[in-house]
Amino acid sequence: MLHTLISRLIYAYEILIIVYTILSWFVRSADSPVGEFYGALGKLVEPYLRLFRRILPPFGGVDVSPMVAILVLWLLRRFLI
């Protein structure tokens, strides 16, 4: 039961990273409701993504840290199963 809860929480965090990454392409103003939501997501997601940004430089101008971060979470979830 605890295993299932942890697995679902990791999956939910993966979804938050995906939503945060997609919103980063569109949000231009922090004053809008979407911008406020993006900022709140950033407070949850950025500390974890920052770990990977320190290690991985942008690849051709593209930030690959969300992909690597999700891959690590996915592997962790698979390891728990």
C-alpha positions as a printed Julia matrix, in Angstrom:
81×3 Matrix{Float64}:
  0.0    0.0     0.0
  2.79   2.45    0.88
  4.57   1.34   -2.28
  1.52   2.25   -4.38
  1.19   5.64   -2.7
  4.84   6.51   -3.33
  4.59   5.34   -6.92
  1.51   7.51   -7.52
  3.12  10.54   -5.9
  6.18  10.16   -8.13
  3.9    9.85  -11.16
  2.0   12.99  -10.12
  5.3   14.87   -9.79
  6.25  13.73  -13.3
  2.98  15.22  -14.56
  3.71  18.49  -12.72
  7.09  18.69  -14.46
  5.45  18.12  -17.85
  2.78  20.77  -17.22
  5.41  23.22  -15.96
  7.57  22.64  -19.03
  4.67  23.11  -21.45
  3.51  26.26  -19.67
  7.03  27.68  -19.9
  6.57  27.89  -23.67
  3.46  30.08  -23.38
  3.49  32.11  -20.15
  4.77  35.63  -20.72
  3.17  37.5   -17.82
  3.28  36.58  -14.14
  0.25  38.82  -13.54
 -2.24  36.55  -15.29
 -3.93  33.64  -13.5
 -1.97  31.21  -15.67
  1.23  33.04  -14.79
  0.43  32.75  -11.1
 -0.23  29.02  -11.53
  3.07  28.71  -13.4
  4.87  30.47  -10.55
  3.32  28.15   -7.97
  4.32  25.12  -10.04
  7.83  26.55  -10.28
  8.14  26.56   -6.51
  7.38  22.83   -6.51
  9.34  21.77   -9.58
 12.33  24.11   -9.89
 14.35  22.82   -6.91
 14.38  19.32   -8.44
 15.05  20.56  -11.98
 17.87  22.78  -10.72
 19.78  19.66   -9.68
 19.92  18.56  -13.31
 20.53  22.04  -14.74
 23.74  22.25  -12.71
 25.0   19.07  -14.36
 23.56  19.37  -17.87
 24.2   22.46  -19.97
 21.56  23.41  -22.56
 21.91  21.17  -25.59
 21.73  23.29  -28.72
 19.89  25.98  -26.77
 17.33  23.46  -25.49
 16.99  22.72  -21.79
 16.96  18.92  -21.52
 16.84  18.87  -17.72
 13.06  18.19  -17.56
 13.46  15.12  -19.77
 16.32  13.77  -17.68
 14.51  14.58  -14.44
 11.42  12.68  -15.62
 13.59   9.77  -16.76
 15.17   9.55  -13.29
 11.73   9.62  -11.64
 10.46   6.99  -14.06
 13.42   4.74  -13.27
 12.83   5.26   -9.56
  9.18   4.29   -9.98
 10.14   1.19  -11.99
 12.65   0.24   -9.31
  9.92   0.44   -6.66
  7.57  -1.88   -8.56
